[in-house]
Amino acid sequence: MDTAQKHQLLFTQLVIMFHAATMQQLGKVKHPVTEKTEKNLEAAENTIDILAMLQAKTKGNLAADEDALLTQILQELRLAFVQEKQS
């Protein structure tokens, strides 16, 4: 695996890690340790903001599939956040 491939894999893992954390913060998945669903909308909003900042800072520097993944994840998380905030 060359450096570019490794960086692409690491970037994907980072985005997926933030996705999983946000889903947990939204109460959509159980906490891996407590096995309880816990909702923290403030933390979820902050994590979504981190991903949005990452998208802004990397604009024009991502491969097409990396950009698509980040865009899709952000759309999904923003929609889930709005739904949880309204419930």
Buried (B, 14 or more C-beta within 10 A) or exposed (E): EEEEEEEBEEBBEEBEEBBBBBBBBBBBEEEEEEEEEEEEEEBBBEBBEEBBEBBEEEEEEBEEEBBEBBEEBBEEBBEBBEEBEEE
